[in-house]
């Protein structure tokens, strides 16, 4: 997976790049693979940590060591679609009021595409409206892997909380408009640590409460991020900052519990009914419901 991830960047038609690889104390063939690329491509920079620094600090490490005008994260088992980088750079060069650009995010599980994240363009003139609109519409957070202006990215900390990718992008959206282009730009594999909320919360050091009630925790952290944690919002007048924090909290709760949660409950009910039926009847019912 790592080899394909690196190669997907090298195969871009935009070549004015640096590739920073942060190896977080891997014990497999990661070091060997990275050294191969390091010898062949001068734009590759490789750092090997002798002690595991944690997942989120590893993300921060590559951001802090980047030197380009623009910056993006690529997970070691994901792929950057061909032609995406040149389209992103061209857009940001032509639109100085935008802070982040991405294509559609494709999600795959066990080699099968399961969904796409799209329609996340926020071009309102008001930074506050952009933040509220983002928190209301975001579902997965894949825009975290979009191309962002590095000077803005360095102003934002990644929180050790569930939904950290949401809060990071919300900071970016406050600083400028965001464009979600109408083509596949990033192919993301799901599973591993992110296979469920409880596992992810445990992996990043968040609370059991976060794993059990993720959207409630995300909404509370959205409030905290805007109200007092992030320096990005510090220049906003106190009353406006408080109203924005409340608006972000409500946006997460309303979006989840009125638009997504009913479908989650319906799916659980369907599975419960099917599990109560005899084997043959359950199989027939499952096909009809599908």
Secondary structure, 3 states (H helix, E strand, C coil): CHHHHHHHHHCCCCCCCCEEEEECCCCCCHHHHHHHHHHHCCCEEEEECCCCCCHHHHHHHHHHHCCCCEECCCCCCCEECCCHHHHHHHHHHHCCCEEEEEEEEEEEECCEEEEEECCCCECCCCHHHHHHHHHHHCCCCHHHHCEEEHHHHCCCCCCCCCCHHHHHHHHHHHHCEEEEEEEEEEEEECCHHHHCHHHHHHHHCCCHHHHHCHHHHHHHHHHHHHHHHCHHHCCCCHHHHHHHHHHHHHHHHHHHHHHHHHHHHHHHHHHHHHHHCCHHHHHHHHHHHC
